[in-house]
């Protein structure tokens, strides 16, 4: 869930052209990856491969944008994953 939240936060920062480019790269991935992502069937190692594959299919401009806009969220996502599921809801 943290990975999807991170992705949504980055998507919300993209303009229309960048959003179209993102989804073009997303759906150019193998059916296994994009269908697995949308259906939440990918394991953590598969999500990592999915993310790297998506990054590699993106243009250099999109890669720069994803890194620049996603770095703060990436740190938060990795922290949340390290703490364990639903750790932000525990007191």
Secondary structure in CASP SS format (residue, H / E / C, confidence):
PFRMAT SS
TARGET T0000
AUTHOR 0000-0000-0000
METHOD secondary structure of the structure
MODEL  1
X C 1.00
X H 1.00
X H 1.00
X H 1.00
X H 1.00
X H 1.00
X H 1.00
X H 1.00
X H 1.00
X H 1.00
X H 1.00
X C 1.00
X C 1.00
X C 1.00
X C 1.00
X H 1.00
X H 1.00
X H 1.00
X H 1.00
X H 1.00
X H 1.00
X H 1.00
X H 1.00
X H 1.00
X H 1.00
X H 1.00
X H 1.00
X H 1.00
X C 1.00
X C 1.00
X H 1.00
X H 1.00
X H 1.00
X H 1.00
X H 1.00
X H 1.00
X H 1.00
X H 1.00
X C 1.00
X C 1.00
X C 1.00
X C 1.00
X C 1.00
X H 1.00
X H 1.00
X H 1.00
X H 1.00
X H 1.00
X H 1.00
X H 1.00
X H 1.00
X H 1.00
X H 1.00
X H 1.00
X H 1.00
X H 1.00
X H 1.00
X C 1.00
X C 1.00
X H 1.00
X H 1.00
X H 1.00
X H 1.00
X H 1.00
X H 1.00
X H 1.00
X H 1.00
X H 1.00
X H 1.00
X H 1.00
X H 1.00
X H 1.00
X H 1.00
X H 1.00
X H 1.00
X H 1.00
X H 1.00
X H 1.00
X H 1.00
X H 1.00
X H 1.00
X H 1.00
X H 1.00
X C 1.00
X C 1.00
X C 1.00
X H 1.00
X H 1.00
X H 1.00
X C 1.00
X C 1.00
END
